[in-house]
Amino acid sequence: MKHFNLIATATFGLEAVVARQVRALGYQTTEVEQGRVAFRGDAEAVCKANLWLRSADRVLLRVDRFDADDFDTLFERTRGLPWHELIPANGAFPVDGRSVRSQLSSVPAVQRTVKKAIVESMLAGHGVGELPETGPTYRVAVALLKDRVTLTLDTTGAGLHKRGYRTGSGMAPLKETLAAALVELSFWKPDRPLIDPFCGSGTICVEAAMIGRNIAPGLNRVFAAERWPMIGDALWAAQRQAARDAIAPELPLRIEGYDIDERSLRLARRHAEQAGVSGDVHFQQRDFRELSSKRPHGCVITNPPYGKRVSDFAQLGPLYRDVPGVLRNLPTWSHYILTAYPDFEGVIGQAADRRRKLYNGRIECTYYQFHGPKPGAQAADGGAAEPAFGGLPDGSERQASEFANRLVNRARHLRRWPTRRGITCYRLYDRDVPDVPLVVDRYEDHLHIGEYERPNEHTAAQHDEWLELMRRTAAEALGVEPAKVFMKYRSRQRGDSQHEKYAVDGYTIEAHEGGLRFVVNLSDYVDTGLFLDHRVTRAMVRDRAEGKRVLNLFCYTGAFSVYAAAGGAAATTSVDLSNTYLDWTQRNLALNGFVGDRHRLVRDDAVAWVGEQAPGPHYDLAVIDPPTFSNSKRTDDDWRVERDYAGLIAGVARLMAPGGEVYFSTNYRRFKMDETALPAGLRVREISKQTVPEDFRNQRIHRCWLIEKPECEHGDSPICAK
């Protein structure tokens, strides 16, 4: 049979994959270059390549290749080819063209020239007077690159990604050809488990099942060359039957696809059924964070959402930061992730073992490969081989032992102290062991553990595993149920950073302090709603509150307001911009029986609200405990405590009665109080040492000042009420 020069076209980055697939069909490749793989084959090769190539875009028959830098040469060289041996007299032969860095830059003119040349060649070759073009289609392509002309016939028709099983598409569908390549670039084998936790409409799972079952991807579709007499129906029928005979039995393990979108899962199930692999794939609605498996040595192959705009990237940030913590739950697996998310390796805190640039449509992506241990592999010390994600860093067990010993000793030391003072929430541990920079607070029979950021050489997943070890260690050492231990990561506030919401679990308990009751949230925020380091300061406010009008700015959850009310305050005013905090404040007040108009809640920016108030005397006692930094979409200006404190204190002083007292506190470590920046006449005294509770090893947990407004009869000072 006559042999042809054939070309399998490929998306950028998949040329090597396509070349392997061509060689697997028994054909040696002659050229592998950007976007194409050339090989030699007969008519049977045309059938087999179209039926079996999983990652090629289409199969072209190269008619000729030559140089032409003018239209006369292009015409003569094209007319001189034996087109009549390829195209019958009634064949339709539309011409497509493209030109890149060629002197023949007009694509329409190139197409007209080639069309005219083929017409004259075929009229002469077939010995006819006309060409009706009513028969099968032979789409001609003329491509010019630097005056090098390549003429081809398209044997495929619709692109090879159109397998015929995908009749619907979800959000951001992945091409079947690319999905198949992702599987073939992995370590997956049909006897291993495979999970796609962002399966969408199921393309990766279906393509993997077809690979595992040896189902030819083009078995259920038609190709342009099926109507070509030079190949014939019998050859196509024989090759289709051979493909059917090659199909393997159902996979020993079902491939699993998860997604949170039920509509996408319905599409996925339909696609699997239409591809003939419904028994090989299981689709289930499940959040990525629930990913787990007890099966060893599997593969995660996935194409998670990554958006196209910067706003999309910001919204997806929490999802990507969760990746290492989730994938460490599969320690013996390998993981393959195709994404365009910027700085993916930086976000997950780990470099990939291999990476490959690929294109999903027109979106430039990277295929990150994280290789798990081989079956039976061991570390040099005889232990388990290092997983792709996670694994405890060296020294972790020693650190856990030292941590446990310190917790036990601290608990023994403090066993009577809280009871004598009616305290059920207190600090147990504050970075006592240098290698374990955690803070452990006890809230009733719960533990709240915060980790302060520090430089280390752990990957993010290793660090998650380390934190989990420390969480279990604390629970065991202190006899607390593991479900009642909450771990948080606390970074230092720098510049314009703020602490954001941590979770949405809503796990709250009722805490007791000083005979009062408070709702604390242990799951959702870095801070629980009750600052333990202000326990002494709250008691001071209660002792001074009787009969006084009390102002609580940046009131947070209203603990100071509750203490003031308990001390017999005539009235309290709590100001905060957050509806959440004001609702929390109201709950805390009501929990202790303080309801009614005497306890006013004001939703407003504290600084703006102070500036809008008429001069006092309105208040006798005030508490200012502002954040280090704050911004909000509801205000035009941000707040920086080191820059804005003086103006705020001056504004509050205007509202105070003569003899009034203001407690000002901050957790900003570099804060410096410049008394000369405050209005003249105020008496300022730092009381930090008196306000830090004895269970706090860190004596600089906060800074606190008592600011007194003097008695004034004449009203000459700017801080006096006239």
Helices and strands as residue ranges (DSSP letters): E 4-9, H 15-24, E 29-33, E 36-41, H 43-52, E 58-67, H 71-79, G 83-85, E 95-100, H 107-126, E 139-145, E 148-154, H 176-184, E 194-196, H 203-212, G 224-227, H 233-245, E 255-259, H 262-274, G 278-280, E 281-285, G 288-290, E 299-302, H 310-321, H 323-327, E 334-339, H 344-348, E 354-360, E 363-370, H 396-413, H 417-421, E 425-430, E 438-443, E 446-452, H 460-478, G 482-484, E 485-490, E 508-513, E 516-521, G 532-534, H 535-544, E 549-553, H 559-566, E 571-576, H 579-591, E 599-603, H 606-612, E 619-624, E 629-630, E 639-640, H 641-655, E 656-666, G 675-677, E 683-686, H 688-691, E 703-708
